[in-house]
């Protein structure tokens, strides 16, 4: 532990961009309320230091209320934090441990538990000692120490978002794909809300493929996700003094960069590419690590299909990795706003793909036999009558128009029979029928006439 603390304290302070001033109505994370007993020393004071007119118990109650509403992150602050993370990565080469930090916060998710935060996942719980001390998280205290100054600088973002932001940024900065991330994750506020130990995978289980499925299926992920995400081991090293896996050092790790030592899965372990799959497949270099769970990717037939593909085709790997990573980073998270928000002005690639292409002119696009009834325009009764075309049959024999209730109402709900009868009666009273649009707006004319008469009467009366 002492060694880790020393290592962390040697790291340069990161402050490339000034903290943006909190917006007029800042969204603040729970941990940044100085009025609360839960406040960490060093957190920026968002609430003003003006002397309060209220007694402490009132301020505490106010604070509890704010805590209950503790919203997620401020987009401007997240963007600035991303710049700081980039600088941190450049100066400390901490890409791998940031990826592991994000994954270990979200990977505790259990899809069989509905309640938040009991279900685990990306909720910032990994900042608490209670969870950091889980065996699987050995060494992640170093990641927290690196990222804490950025958290302190930007009180308007949550740990949950910051961990995932750091992970996605690390992948991208290492040469990996752009990940279609969203933000707005809410933080848990107390150590008691941490998930129980044992939800993350073990590197040396009895039957690795079964174990991987058990763990990742519990998160709602599938075989493709398992293989793609394992590709994150293209970055980083395993250290015997942390996980117990790997060599003390190899020719690839003895000189760093960063703290020397450990055993990497790939020769260039700060570069994100598909070399992990190539190296695991060949297993030729004794200096490169292959965990039992890594080897399983080329042993299990379903995993193997993906692993082979990724070894051959880096583009396919990047595409699947980006999707799987985005899914992983959302696991179990409670978003505020509920749909989350993106930091990029450009929509992510997959959002674009999901957008419907601009509709071609209806007549040209649809073959004649597939031509659909145009959506009824939802307009008030009178207007519907006034705007209905006289003849939309292209000269064919006039067909009686069916009674389309939605045409005569604001909502899409079907009208009751009584209402239909009433409407029909009203039409028939003025010589029309709802089956055939009237050529003139009788209702409007009558209303205008009544209005005019009323106006004249009042003039005469006065
Ligand atoms: C498939 C099951 C997985 C197992 C059994 C596993 C196991 C391990 C182990 C034992 C280490 C070494 C930790 C140390 O000694 O410091 C490690 C490191 C790492 N893992 Fe995994 N992992 C798995 C999945 C993942 C996933 C899904 C990701 C990310 C998406 C990931 C990212 C990393 C990274 C980047 C490192 C290097 C950390 C560093 O260099 O500090 N792993 N993993």
Boltz pocket constraint, residues with backbone or C-beta under 6 A from the ligand:
constraints:
  - pocket:
      binder: B
      contacts: [[A, 95], [A, 96], [A, 97], [A, 99], [A, 100], [A, 103], [A, 138], [A, 139], [A, 201], [A, 202], [A, 203], [A, 204], [A, 212], [A, 226], [A, 229], [A, 230], [A, 232], [A, 233], [A, 235], [A, 236], [A, 237], [A, 238], [A, 239], [A, 240], [A, 242], [A, 243], [A, 244], [A, 245], [A, 291], [A, 293]]
      max_distance: 6.0
